[in-house]
């Protein structure tokens, strides 16, 4: 298992494109609402803004970010399966808590 700088940069971008495409597909098929899709995609936007603002491009995703991403993927799966949006909202709570820890982790590691 080898980690390269190219892979560390490309993986989050590929994940973001995947989430964006699935989200837009759900939106255009009327299986989801715009603001729910925005809530699912917003942590990625905030993460990119934090990385750009603190100019910290030399990082790898933390366990908080990876777990939060899995929760977002689970929310997308629930939307595709047509399960109540209420459960997606419930999933967003721990996802945002994990992403908050990830953003805190980014800022703390940048200061070191």
Secondary structure, 3 states (H helix, E strand, C coil): CCCCHHHHHHHHHHHHHHHHHHHHHHHHCCCCCHHHHHHHHHHHHHHHHHHHHHCCCCCCCCHHHHHHHHHHHHHHHHHHHCCCHHHHHHHHHHHHHHHHHHHHHHHHHHHC
